[in-house]
Amino acid sequence: MCNWYLEVMNILLINDYLEGGGAEAVFRYQFDLLKSDNKVEQFYAYTSFTDRKYYTLAYTYSNRRKRELAAFLKDKFYDFIIIHNYCGALSPSVLDVLAQYKKQSGCRIIHYAHDFHLVCPNRGYFYLQNGIFFNFKQPPAIAEFITKRLDYRGIGYSLMKKIQWIWAYSIRKKQKVFDLVLAPSDFLTGQIRQGCPDMVVERLYNYCDALKISKTSETLECRVTLPYSVETQCIASLRVIVEKNKTMRLVYFGRIAKEKGLAAFISAVRTSSVNFTLTIIGEGEEKPHLQSLISELNLQDKVFFRAKLDASVLFSELLKYDVYVLPSLWYENAPLSIVEAATLGLGLFLAGHGGAMEIGRICRATHFFDPSDPADMVEKMKVLYNDFVNDALPKANKEKLLALFSKDVYVQNLKKYLTQ
């Protein structure tokens, strides 16, 4: 095995997309971190989500992507291949290429799991019944999911997910190509270990760039360096005087999707007697529906939208709010947005399950709610507001966050897994 400190390693990173959501951010910053000491290349199907095209049969097994990866690997030698997401655009066909390459070269294959796809056809680990989300409690057997709807977009999508998963993992056992699986939370790690007991699975928390921010009691001074740029680093500095008033300013930032639970949350808390506003920052397919819902409920003076912001601008913007809310209906894997919000001094109001609860507890969150229960959301909102007006919202222990989510710790742990 190569010694990180004595040899330059050849590493290939693979992902469905270069740009998009949280998984793509990890894919890009991992590339930047590794290439400082090694020879690193990337392989991906599309630049962004907007470039993707749907081919029904290709989703289950893409011969095109198989040929492309095989051609890319020809006459190349890598010590490690780290494959992130692949079942969306690349398809499990690329695992056949990696198995052959591994046999010929002795390369070590590491899977960086961002979701539950190894143990469930639905990467979000949920199914729908009469339009209602239900989370699986443990890795489901085929008999448990075969008759369930696994995609809210339609029966066709649900069927293709089942075909892909059963063929790739249950019948062909393509996951055996992985020497190691890394997952970004104990919750996700535990679920994969339970569903794949023969695989080596380890937890590796992603790093939080917001931890660079320093804070005093009267003034917040924010100095942010974007992690994705090599030649150019964008640094934003600002000072914000924090003025607390009786209006509790909630904020959500991230992808606007149905499983994030925003529609259910807005519908529930509109009846609350609490004085609040909610700002939603981001983009996604659910945004038009939310805009219509807000208009229908006459909440234009309560709920506001802002477009997706770059990291430096986002961190500055978040200093204007009091509480970060994450009402996800699905479990979440390891939402780094919680760490970012806690680092910036915001209170936390979170769905009480899965990775959201795990990361929330690390950040000393105490206000959790059931995102499927409107009455619980309203009641817990009152408790949250009472702590807000009394300045009793718990604050994160930044030393603990640095010990788990800092860039240095992430690099150290990643090196450990590459050299062990």
Secondary structure, 3 states (H helix, E strand, C coil): CCCCCCCCCEEEEEEEECCCCHHHHHHHHHHHHHCCCCEEEEEEEECCHHHCCCCHHHHHCCHHHHHHHHHHHCCCCCCEEEECCCCCCCCCHHHHHHHHHHHHHCCEEEEECCCCCCCCCCCCCEEEECCEEEECCCCCCHHHHCCCECCCCCHHHHHHHHHHHHHHHHHCCHHHHCCEEEECCHHHHHHHHHHCCCCCEEECCCCCHHHHCEECCCEEEEEEECCCCCCCCCEEEEEEECCCCCCEEEEEECCCCHHHCHHHHHHHHCCCCCCEEEEEECCCCCHHHHHHHHHHCCCCCCEEEECCCCHHHHHHHHCCCCEEEECCCCCCCCCHHHHHHHHCCCEEEEECCHHHHHHHHHCCCCCEECCCCHHHHHHHHHHHHHHHHCCCCCCCCHHHHHHHHCHHHHHHHHHHHHHC
